[in-house]
């Protein structure tokens, strides 16, 4: 039950983020019909991300299942955080903390899309609470603190 709930939640979050993305869905075209599987040490199943018609579908596979993804990454959540630094990639592989099978360019494209998502949070917030409330909230957020 956990895999279905997690996959469903991730799929909805990704779809919502892509829908609000100021950069549009064009970057997904390069990944159409491509897939990325991620096996995290903390989960008893793998997450599989597939791009189809400018949409990201999320599924799961049991840990021992043979995955037919274009790229399969095996790591831990702790290691994923360290992947932002490109020079760490080789070191993490050497240390056995990261295992990549398949086309690494697919993983890089997925990561690039995730990093390029740009959302106008002020506009999105205004849709829910109105322009005036959003303006005042943003003033509160951006005004210098009394200690400055």
C-alpha positions in Angstrom: 0.0 0.0 0.0 2.9 2.4 0.8 4.3 2.3 -2.7 1.0 3.2 -4.3 0.4 6.1 -1.9 3.9 7.5 -2.3 3.9 7.1 -6.1 0.5 8.8 -6.4 1.5 11.7 -4.1 4.8 12.2 -6.0 3.0 12.1 -9.4 0.5 14.8 -8.2 3.2 17.0 -6.8 5.3 16.7 -9.9 2.3 17.4 -12.2 1.4 20.5 -10.1 4.9 21.8 -10.1 5.2 21.3 -13.8 1.9 23.0 -14.4 3.0 26.1 -12.4 6.5 26.1 -14.0 7.2 29.4 -15.7 9.6 27.6 -18.1 6.8 25.5 -19.5 6.9 21.8 -20.4 9.3 22.0 -23.3 12.3 20.4 -21.5 10.2 17.2 -21.1 10.1 16.7 -24.9 13.8 15.5 -24.8 12.8 12.8 -22.3 9.6 11.6 -24.0 9.3 7.8 -23.5 12.5 7.7 -21.3 12.6 6.4 -17.8 14.6 6.8 -14.6 14.5 4.3 -11.7 15.7 5.2 -8.3 16.4 2.6 -5.6 16.9 4.2 -2.2 18.3 2.1 0.6 15.6 3.5 2.9 12.7 2.1 0.8 11.8 -1.6 0.1 10.9 -0.7 -3.5 12.2 1.3 -6.4 10.6 4.5 -7.8 10.3 4.6 -11.5 9.7 7.9 -13.3 8.6 7.7 -17.0 8.0 10.7 -19.2 5.1 10.3 -21.6 3.4 13.2 -23.6 4.8 16.0 -21.4 3.7 14.2 -18.3 5.8 12.4 -15.6 4.3 9.1 -14.5 5.5 7.6 -11.2 5.4 3.9 -10.5 7.1 1.4 -8.2 8.9 -1.9 -8.5 9.9 -4.4 -5.9 13.6 -4.2 -4.9 14.5 -7.5 -6.5 12.5 -6.9 -9.7 14.4 -6.5 -12.9 14.0 -2.9 -14.0 14.0 -2.0 -17.6 14.6 1.7 -17.1 16.9 3.8 -19.3 18.9 4.7 -16.2 18.8 3.1 -12.7 20.3 4.8 -9.7 20.9 2.9 -6.5 21.8 5.0 -3.5 20.5 6.5 -0.2 18.7 9.7 0.7 21.8 11.0 2.5 23.9 10.4 -0.7 21.3 12.1 -2.9 21.8 15.3 -1.0 25.6 15.2 -1.8 25.0 14.7 -5.5 24.5 18.4 -6.1 28.2 18.8 -6.3 29.3 17.3 -9.6 32.8 16.5 -8.4 31.3 14.3 -5.8 29.8 11.9 -8.4 33.0 10.0 -9.1 34.0 9.9 -5.4 30.6 8.5 -4.4 30.8 5.8 -7.0 34.3 4.8 -5.8 33.1 4.7 -2.2 30.2 2.4 -3.2 27.6 4.9 -2.1 26.2 5.4 -5.6 25.6 2.9 -8.4 24.4 4.0 -11.8 23.3 1.6 -14.5 22.4 2.7 -18.0 22.4 6.1 -19.7 23.6 8.7 -17.2 22.4 11.5 -19.5 18.8 10.5 -18.8 19.5 11.1 -15.0 21.2 14.4 -15.8 18.2 15.5 -17.9 15.8 14.6 -15.1 17.9 16.5 -12.6 18.2 19.5 -15.0 14.5 19.7 -15.3 14.0 19.5 -11.6 16.5 22.3 -11.0 15.0 24.5 -13.8 11.5 24.5 -12.3 10.7 28.2 -11.6 7.4 29.0 -9.9 5.9 32.5 -9.3 4.8 31.8 -5.8 3.4 35.3 -5.4 1.0 34.8 -8.3 0.0 31.3 -7.1 -0.6 32.6 -3.6 -2.7 35.5 -4.9 -5.0 33.0 -6.6 -5.9 31.6 -3.2 -5.9 34.6 -0.8 -6.2 37.6 -3.1 -3.9 40.3 -4.3 -4.0 42.6 -1.3 -3.4 39.8 1.2 -0.5 38.5 -0.9 1.0 42.0 -1.3 0.9 42.5 2.5 2.3 39.1 3.2 5.1 39.6 0.8 5.9 43.0 2.4 6.1 41.3 5.8 8.4 38.6 4.3 10.7 41.1 2.6 10.8 43.8 5.1 14.0 44.0 7.2 13.9 42.7 10.7 14.2 45.1 13.6 17.7 43.7 14.4 19.1 44.7 11.0 
